[in-house]
Amino acid sequence: MQKTFKTIDEQIQILRDKRLIITDEDAAKEILLRENYFFLSGYRHLFLDGMKSRKFKVGTDFREIYAMFNFDRQLRYIIFKNLLIIENNLKSIFSYQLSKNYGFKEKDYLKPSNFNTSYEKSRQVNDLLHKIKRQIRINGAQHSATTHYISNYGYIPLWIVVKVLSFGIVCELYSIMKSKDQVEIADIYNLKVHDLLSFLPILANYRNLCAHEDILYDNRTSVSIDTNKYHELLDLPKMNGEFTSGKNDLFALIIIMKFLLRDDEFRLLIKEIDYEKSVLGGKLKVIDIEDVMGFMGFPRNYTSLINM
């Protein structure tokens, strides 16, 4: 069946046909125009009357759906600013490690021999270094710091180059580093190389999701993080001996951030999430706030993660 254009009036009628209460039609019309019916409908799932139902639970009000939409937006802002902190930290650490060991000019630090020299990695190394050089050419001219170094010194040090590289490129950079460089970097975070390798693509996924204003609360990553001490300490739910939350849901990202943020940064992150939770909780009627948090993988005792 083809999806055809629907006017705002038609969209309102569709929602009412699905049993959604709309008391202020003018306000609802403005929201649908500004925020997009399709995007807003992404928040309906928890309010539907059963797994396969297309109708809302009896008593569901448009304002509750919109409250869920705004909760996700605020959550996205909170997550995004902390992802930017992590991104900046990783770029700084990576550039320090590579500059320390291989020099500070492009002709030195971008040598393939500075990275994993195994046959299996050779193609990835060459491809990624080509991407880095391309991003330097394309993005370098748009940044005052890079143009300053080129004009005055004839080269761009890596700690400046990382500013013009995408987070995805920087994350992949770690995967091609020599083992000793990977270990030294992972040690800064008290992590194993395997764990940091698994964390980076998840961070990049959420970074892109947040940057493009995509729906956050129901995101599931294609890979899961390994079980760690926080799964055990929080006594997260299990099924058949396997943890069912904190693996590939939003709470898995929070666990990753626990490892990568400073204690004060992580404390503020949790406090801000908890505040938005209380705001949403006061606006929900047909579902409970714990239904929302549980869907995202958050246990009731998630704030205790601050002191673990």
C-alpha positions in Angstrom: 0.0 0.0 0.0 1.4 3.4 -1.0 1.7 6.2 1.6 0.0 9.3 0.3 0.2 12.9 1.5 -2.1 13.8 4.3 -3.2 17.3 5.3 -2.9 18.4 9.0 -6.7 18.0 9.3 -6.5 14.5 7.9 -3.6 13.6 10.3 -5.7 14.9 13.2 -8.6 12.6 12.1 -6.3 9.6 11.8 -5.1 10.1 15.3 -8.7 10.4 16.6 -9.7 7.3 14.7 -7.0 5.5 16.6 -8.6 6.6 19.9 -6.2 9.5 20.7 -7.8 12.3 22.7 -7.1 15.7 21.3 -8.6 18.5 23.4 -6.7 21.5 22.0 -6.9 21.0 18.2 -5.1 24.2 17.3 -2.1 23.4 19.5 -2.0 19.8 18.1 -2.1 21.1 14.5 0.8 23.5 15.1 2.8 20.7 16.7 2.2 18.4 13.8 3.2 21.1 11.3 6.4 22.0 13.2 7.5 18.5 14.3 6.3 16.2 11.5 3.5 13.6 11.9 5.8 10.7 11.0 8.5 11.7 13.6 5.9 12.3 16.3 4.3 8.9 15.6 7.6 7.3 16.5 6.7 7.8 20.2 3.3 6.1 20.1 4.5 2.5 20.7 4.3 2.5 24.5 0.8 4.0 24.4 -0.7 1.4 22.0 -3.3 -1.0 23.3 -1.3 -4.2 22.9 1.6 -5.5 20.8 -0.3 -5.7 17.5 -2.9 -3.0 18.1 -3.0 0.2 16.0 -5.2 1.9 18.6 -4.1 3.8 21.6 -4.9 2.8 25.2 -8.2 4.2 26.4 -7.6 7.7 27.8 -4.4 8.4 25.9 -4.1 12.2 25.3 -2.1 13.9 22.5 -0.3 15.8 25.2 1.2 12.6 26.6 2.7 11.7 23.2 4.1 15.2 22.9 5.5 14.9 26.4 7.3 11.7 25.4 8.6 13.5 22.3 10.0 16.3 24.4 11.5 13.9 26.9 13.4 12.2 24.1 14.5 15.6 22.7 15.9 16.7 26.1 17.5 13.3 26.6 19.1 13.6 23.2 20.6 17.0 24.2 22.0 15.6 27.4 23.5 12.6 25.8 24.9 14.6 22.9 26.8 17.1 25.0 28.4 14.2 26.9 29.2 12.4 23.7 31.0 15.5 22.6 33.1 15.5 25.8 34.0 11.9 25.2 34.8 12.6 21.5 37.1 15.5 22.4 38.9 13.4 25.1 39.4 10.5 22.7 40.7 12.8 20.0 43.2 14.4 22.4 44.4 11.1 23.8 44.7 9.4 20.4 46.7 12.4 18.9 49.0 12.5 22.0 49.7 8.8 21.8 50.5 8.8 18.0 52.4 12.1 18.1 54.5 10.9 21.0 55.5 7.8 19.2 55.6 8.7 15.5 56.1 12.5 15.2 54.0 15.6 14.7 54.1 16.1 10.9 51.7 14.4 8.4 54.6 12.7 6.5 55.6 11.1 9.8 52.4 10.2 11.7 50.5 9.0 8.6 53.0 6.4 7.6 51.3 2.9 7.2 54.1 1.4 9.2 53.0 3.3 12.3 49.8 1.1 12.4 48.9 -2.6 12.5 51.1 -4.2 9.8 49.4 -7.5 9.6 48.2 -8.7 6.2 44.6 -8.8 7.4 44.7 -5.1 8.4 46.7 -3.7 5.5 43.8 -2.8 3.2 41.9 -1.1 6.1 45.0 0.8 7.1 45.6 2.1 3.6 41.9 3.0 3.1 41.6 4.8 6.4 44.8 6.8 5.9 43.4 7.8 2.5 40.2 8.9 4.1 42.1 11.0 6.7 44.2 12.7 4.0 41.0 13.4 2.1 39.3 14.9 5.1 42.3 17.1 5.8 42.1 18.4 2.2 38.4 19.0 2.3 37.9 20.2 5.8 41.3 21.7 6.5 40.7 24.9 4.6 37.5 25.5 6.6 39.2 25.7 10.0 41.4 28.6 11.1 43.7 26.4 13.2 44.6 24.1 10.2 45.1 27.0 7.8 47.2 28.8 10.4 49.6 25.8 10.7 49.7 25.3 6.9 50.5 29.0 6.3 53.0 29.4 9.0 54.7 26.0 9.4 53.8 24.0 6.3 52.3 21.1 8.1 49.4 20.3 10.4 50.1 18.4 13.7 47.9 15.5 14.6 46.4 17.3 17.6 45.0 19.9 15.2 44.1 17.4 12.4 41.8 15.4 14.8 39.6 18.5 15.0 38.6 18.2 11.3 38.2 14.4 11.4 34.7 12.8 11.9 34.2 10.8 15.1 33.6 7.7 13.0 37.1 8.1 11.4 38.7 8.6 14.8 37.0 5.5 16.2 38.2 3.4 13.3 41.7 4.8 13.8 41.9 3.0 17.1 41.1 -0.3 15.4 44.2 -0.1 13.2 46.7 1.1 15.8 49.5 -1.1 16.9 48.7 -3.3 19.9 51.0 -1.4 22.3 49.3 1.9 21.4 45.8 0.4 21.9 46.9 -1.0 25.3 48.3 2.3 26.5 45.2 4.2 25.5 42.8 1.6 27.0 44.8 1.7 30.3 44.0 5.4 30.7 40.3 4.4 31.0 41.1 1.2 33.0 39.7 -0.8 30.2 40.7 -3.8 28.1 41.4 -3.2 24.4 38.6 -5.5 23.5 36.1 -3.4 25.5 37.2 -0.1 24.1 37.1 -1.5 20.6 33.5 -2.6 21.2 32.5 0.8 22.8 33.7 3.0 20.0 31.3 2.0 17.2 28.4 2.3 19.6 29.5 5.8 20.6 29.7 6.8 16.9 26.3 5.4 16.3 24.7 7.4 19.1 26.7 10.5 18.1 25.3 10.4 14.6 21.8 9.6 15.9 21.9 12.7 18.2 23.4 15.0 15.6 20.6 14.2 13.2 17.7 14.5 15.7 16.7 10.9 15.4 14.6 9.0 17.9 16.8 8.0 20.9 14.7 6.2 23.5 14.0 3.1 21.5 17.4 2.8 19.8 19.0 -0.6 19.8 22.6 -1.1 18.5 23.5 -4.0 16.2 26.2 -5.1 18.6 26.0 -5.7 22.4 28.5 -4.7 25.0 30.1 -7.5 27.1 28.8 -8.1 30.5 30.8 -6.1 33.1 30.8 -5.3 36.8 28.0 -2.8 36.5 25.5 -5.3 35.1 26.2 -7.4 38.2 26.3 -4.6 40.8 23.0 -3.2 39.5 21.5 -6.7 39.5 20.0 -6.1 36.0 17.3 -8.5 34.8 18.3 -11.8 33.2 16.6 -14.4 31.0 18.2 -17.8 30.5 21.2 -16.6 32.4 21.8 -13.6 30.0 21.3 -10.0 30.9 18.3 -8.5 29.0 19.1 -4.8 29.6 22.2 -2.7 29.5 23.5 -4.7 26.5 22.4 -2.9 23.3 19.9 -0.4 24.6 20.2 3.2 25.7 21.3 2.1 29.2 24.3 0.2 27.6 25.4 3.6 26.4 25.1 5.0 29.9 27.3 2.1 31.2 29.9 3.0 28.5 29.8 6.6 29.6 30.4 5.5 33.2 33.8 4.1 32.0 34.7 7.1 29.9 33.5 10.2 31.7 35.0 11.8 34.8 33.1 11.2 38.0 31.8 14.7 38.2 30.7 14.6 34.5 28.9 11.3 35.0 27.2 12.5 38.1 25.8 15.5 36.3 24.7 13.3 33.4 22.6 11.1 35.7 21.2 14.0 37.6 20.0 15.7 34.4 18.5 12.4 33.1 16.7 12.0 36.5 15.3 15.5 36.3 13.9 14.9 32.8 12.4 11.6 34.1 10.6 13.4 36.8 9.2 16.0 34.4 7.9 13.3 32.1 6.5 11.3 35.0 4.3 14.2 36.0 2.7 14.3 32.5 2.0 10.7 32.0 -1.4 9.2 32.8 -2.1 6.0 30.9 1.5 4.5 31.3 3.9 4.7 34.1 7.3 6.5 33.9 9.0 3.2 34.9 7.5 1.6 31.7 9.4 4.2 29.7 12.7 3.8 31.7 12.5 0.0 31.6 12.0 0.1 27.8 15.2 2.0 27.6 17.0 -0.6 29.8 17.2 1.6 32.9 16.7 -0.2 36.2 14.9 1.5 39.0 18.2 1.9 40.9 20.1 3.4 38.0 21.1 6.6 40.0 23.2 4.3 42.3 25.6 4.0 39.3 27.0 7.4 40.3 28.7 6.0 43.4 29.8 2.6 42.0 
